[in-house]
Structures are given as C-alpha cells and as structure tokens.
C-alpha cells in the first residue's frame, strides 16, 4: 500500500509555481457550496461522500493532492485513495483555510 504524505500550503505553492516539475492533480473533497464560497483554482471537486463512486475519474499516474476546509476530510480521502493504490498522494495540511491565511489572502475564509 502506498503511504499518504502531509503537504504544507507553502510547499504546494512552490510546487505549483514550478511548471518544469510534474504538476499534481488537485482534488477538492469539499461540498459544492464550499467550493463556490472559496474555490481552489484548477481543482477537481469530488465531495468526500462521492469519492468511492467517482475515484476512477482521477489519474493514477500523477501525484495527487487532497484538499478540504481544514485538512481532516481530505486526510480521510487521502488514506482511502492510498489504499486504492494512488501514489504519491498528499493531504494539504490546514486545507483551504491555511491556503487563504498563508499563501493567498484574496481567497475567502469561512
């Protein structure tokens, strides 16, 4: 089984700003209303409750970063996807809230 890793928002920001490196898939596991409130550009939204039915939509050949509001739901989804063989897989520590506070102040908090 692959291991889920923790990724800090500043690490993700650096990763996304280096186009020469393989870019990760961004999976936002929040509810649609949360994504409308504070979206993460480029992220695919599959709510946590739908992940077991929809994880086949993800590319197993690319790194995957799971995102939610504070990092708890995304960690559960990342563990689930690691058990399905996704590797490498990361949980965004602190979620979109940490992203808004530490990386992108234009992103709303809620």
Phi and psi in degrees as GROMACS dihedral restraints (atoms count N, CA, C in turn):
[ dihedral_restraints ]
;  ai    aj    ak    al  type     phi  dphi    fc
    3     4     5     6     1   -75.2    20    10
    4     5     6     7     1   159.3    20    10
    6     7     8     9     1  -104.9    20    10
    7     8     9    10     1   136.6    20    10
    9    10    11    12     1   -79.9    20    10
   10    11    12    13     1   138.2    20    10
   12    13    14    15     1  -115.8    20    10
   13    14    15    16     1   155.5    20    10
   15    16    17    18     1   -92.9    20    10
   16    17    18    19     1   139.0    20    10
   18    19    20    21     1  -128.8    20    10
   19    20    21    22     1   124.1    20    10
   21    22    23    24     1   -78.2    20    10
   22    23    24    25     1   151.3    20    10
   24    25    26    27     1   -59.7    20    10
   25    26    27    28     1   -35.5    20    10
   27    28    29    30     1   -68.8    20    10
   28    29    30    31     1   -32.2    20    10
   30    31    32    33     1   -67.1    20    10
   31    32    33    34     1   -41.4    20    10
   33    34    35    36     1   -65.2    20    10
   34    35    36    37     1   -40.4    20    10
   36    37    38    39     1   -59.2    20    10
   37    38    39    40     1   -45.4    20    10
   39    40    41    42     1   -62.3    20    10
   40    41    42    43     1   -45.4    20    10
   42    43    44    45     1   -58.2    20    10
   43    44    45    46     1   -47.4    20    10
   45    46    47    48     1   -68.6    20    10
   46    47    48    49     1   -21.9    20    10
   48    49    50    51     1   -89.2    20    10
   49    50    51    52     1     1.8    20    10
   51    52    53    54     1  -112.0    20    10
   52    53    54    55     1    83.7    20    10
   54    55    56    57     1   -63.0    20    10
   55    56    57    58     1   -17.3    20    10
   57    58    59    60     1   -74.2    20    10
   58    59    60    61     1   -17.8    20    10
   60    61    62    63     1   -91.7    20    10
   61    62    63    64     1   155.8    20    10
   63    64    65    66     1   -61.7    20    10
   64    65    66    67     1   123.8    20    10
   66    67    68    69     1   -81.9    20    10
   67    68    69    70     1   141.8    20    10
   69    70    71    72     1   -79.4    20    10
   70    71    72    73     1   157.1    20    10
   72    73    74    75     1   -76.8    20    10
   73    74    75    76     1   139.7    20    10
   75    76    77    78     1  -110.5    20    10
   76    77    78    79     1   121.2    20    10
   78    79    80    81     1  -115.0    20    10
   79    80    81    82     1   112.4    20    10
   81    82    83    84     1   -96.0    20    10
   82    83    84    85     1   115.3    20    10
   84    85    86    87     1   -98.3    20    10
   85    86    87    88     1    13.0    20    10
   87    88    89    90     1   -77.9    20    10
   88    89    90    91     1   168.7    20    10
   90    91    92    93     1   -72.1    20    10
   91    92    93    94     1   152.6    20    10
   93    94    95    96     1   -53.3    20    10
   94    95    96    97     1   -38.4    20    10
   96    97    98    99     1   -63.6    20    10
   97    98    99   100     1   -32.5    20    10
   99   100   101   102     1   -70.1    20    10
  100   101   102   103     1   -39.0    20    10
  102   103   104   105     1   -65.1    20    10
  103   104   105   106     1   -38.3    20    10
  105   106   107   108     1   -63.9    20    10
  106   107   108   109     1   -39.6    20    10
  108   109   110   111     1   -67.0    20    10
  109   110   111   112     1   -45.4    20    10
  111   112   113   114     1  -149.6    20    10
  112   113   114   115     1    90.2    20    10
  114   115   116   117     1   -80.3    20    10
  115   116   117   118     1   159.3    20    10
  117   118   119   120     1  -114.3    20    10
  118   119   120   121     1   109.1    20    10
  120   121   122   123     1   -53.9    20    10
  121   122   123   124     1   132.5    20    10
  123   124   125   126     1    83.9    20    10
  124   125   126   127     1    -2.2    20    10
  126   127   128   129     1   -86.3    20    10
  127   128   129   130     1   142.4    20    10
  129   130   131   132     1   -85.2    20    10
  130   131   132   133     1   128.9    20    10
  132   133   134   135     1   -97.0    20    10
  133   134   135   136     1   112.5    20    10
  135   136   137   138     1  -128.1    20    10
  136   137   138   139     1   104.6    20    10
  138   139   140   141     1   -56.1    20    10
  139   140   141   142     1   148.8    20    10
  141   142   143   144     1   -49.4    20    10
  142   143   144   145     1   -42.5    20    10
  144   145   146   147     1   -66.6    20    10
  145   146   147   148     1   -14.8    20    10
  147   148   149   150     1  -105.3    20    10
  148   149   150   151     1    -1.8    20    10
  150   151   152   153     1   -63.6    20    10
  151   152   153   154     1   -37.2    20    10
  153   154   155   156     1   -65.2    20    10
  154   155   156   157     1   -29.2    20    10
  156   157   158   159     1   -87.3    20    10
  157   158   159   160     1   -19.2    20    10
  159   160   161   162     1  -122.4    20    10
  160   161   162   163     1     2.1    20    10
  162   163   164   165     1   -63.8    20    10
  163   164   165   166     1   -16.9    20    10
  165   166   167   168     1   -65.5    20    10
  166   167   168   169     1   -14.0    20    10
  168   169   170   171     1   -75.5    20    10
  169   170   171   172     1   -12.1    20    10
  171   172   173   174     1   -88.6    20    10
  172   173   174   175     1   150.9    20    10
  174   175   176   177     1   -87.6    20    10
  175   176   177   178     1   114.0    20    10
  177   178   179   180     1   -70.9    20    10
  178   179   180   181     1   -12.2    20    10
  180   181   182   183     1   -96.9    20    10
  181   182   183   184     1     7.9    20    10
  183   184   185   186     1  -126.0    20    10
  184   185   186   187     1   150.4    20    10
  186   187   188   189     1   -58.9    20    10
  187   188   189   190     1   147.5    20    10
  189   190   191   192     1  -127.8    20    10
  190   191   192   193     1   129.0    20    10
  192   193   194   195     1  -115.3    20    10
  193   194   195   196     1   122.2    20    10
  195   196   197   198     1   -94.8    20    10
  196   197   198   199     1   134.7    20    10
  198   199   200   201     1  -130.2    20    10
  199   200   201   202     1   139.2    20    10
  201   202   203   204     1  -143.8    20    10
  202   203   204   205     1  -156.3    20    10
  204   205   206   207     1   -71.7    20    10
  205   206   207   208     1   -53.7    20    10
  207   208   209   210     1  -123.0    20    10
  208   209   210   211     1    -5.5    20    10
  210   211   212   213     1   110.2    20    10
  211   212   213   214     1    -4.0    20    10
  213   214   215   216     1   -81.4    20    10
  214   215   216   217     1   -49.6    20    10
  216   217   218   219     1   -64.4    20    10
  217   218   219   220     1   -42.1    20    10
  219   220   221   222     1   -64.1    20    10
  220   221   222   223     1   -33.0    20    10
  222   223   224   225     1   -66.1    20    10
  223   224   225   226     1   -41.5    20    10
  225   226   227   228     1   -62.7    20    10
  226   227   228   229     1   -43.0    20    10
  228   229   230   231     1   -65.8    20    10
  229   230   231   232     1   -41.5    20    10
  231   232   233   234     1   -61.2    20    10
  232   233   234   235     1   -42.9    20    10
  234   235   236   237     1   -60.8    20    10
  235   236   237   238     1   -44.1    20    10
  237   238   239   240     1   -59.8    20    10
  238   239   240   241     1   -48.3    20    10
  240   241   242   243     1   -67.0    20    10
  241   242   243   244     1   -33.3    20    10
  243   244   245   246     1   -61.2    20    10
  244   245   246   247     1   -40.5    20    10
  246   247   248   249     1   -67.1    20    10
  247   248   249   250     1   -21.6    20    10
  249   250   251   252     1   -87.3    20    10
  250   251   252   253     1     0.2    20    10
  252   253   254   255     1    99.4    20    10
  253   254   255   256     1     6.0    20    10
  255   256   257   258     1   -71.5    20    10
  256   257   258   259     1   131.6    20    10
  258   259   260   261     1  -163.1    20    10
  259   260   261   262     1   128.1    20    10
  261   262   263   264     1   -79.4    20    10
  262   263   264   265     1   151.7    20    10
  264   265   266   267     1  -135.3    20    10
  265   266   267   268     1   137.7    20    10
  267   268   269   270     1  -128.6    20    10
  268   269   270   271     1   148.4    20    10
  270   271   272   273     1  -105.8    20    10
  271   272   273   274     1   130.8    20    10
  273   274   275   276     1   -80.8    20    10
  274   275   276   277     1   108.9    20    10
  276   277   278   279     1   -64.1    20    10
  277   278   279   280     1   126.4    20    10
  279   280   281   282     1    83.7    20    10
  280   281   282   283     1   -10.6    20    10
  282   283   284   285     1    59.9    20    10
  283   284   285   286     1  -156.5    20    10
  285   286   287   288     1   -64.5    20    10
  286   287   288   289     1   -27.5    20    10
  288   289   290   291     1   -64.7    20    10
  289   290   291   292     1   -46.9    20    10
  291   292   293   294     1   -64.7    20    10
  292   293   294   295     1   -37.3    20    10
  294   295   296   297     1   -58.7    20    10
  295   296   297   298     1   -46.6    20    10
  297   298   299   300     1   -65.0    20    10
  298   299   300   301     1   -39.0    20    10
  300   301   302   303     1   -76.7    20    10
  301   302   303   304     1   -34.3    20    10
  303   304   305   306     1  -110.0    20    10
  304   305   306   307     1   -22.9    20    10
  306   307   308   309     1  -119.0    20    10
  307   308   309   310     1   -50.9    20    10
  309   310   311   312     1  -128.3    20    10
  310   311   312   313     1    89.6    20    10
  312   313   314   315     1   -64.6    20    10
  313   314   315   316     1   -12.2    20    10
  315   316   317   318     1   -79.1    20    10
  316   317   318   319     1   -12.1    20    10
  318   319   320   321     1   -78.1    20    10
  319   320   321   322     1   125.6    20    10
  321   322   323   324     1   -65.9    20    10
  322   323   324   325     1   149.2    20    10
  324   325   326   327     1  -105.3    20    10
  325   326   327   328     1   154.9    20    10
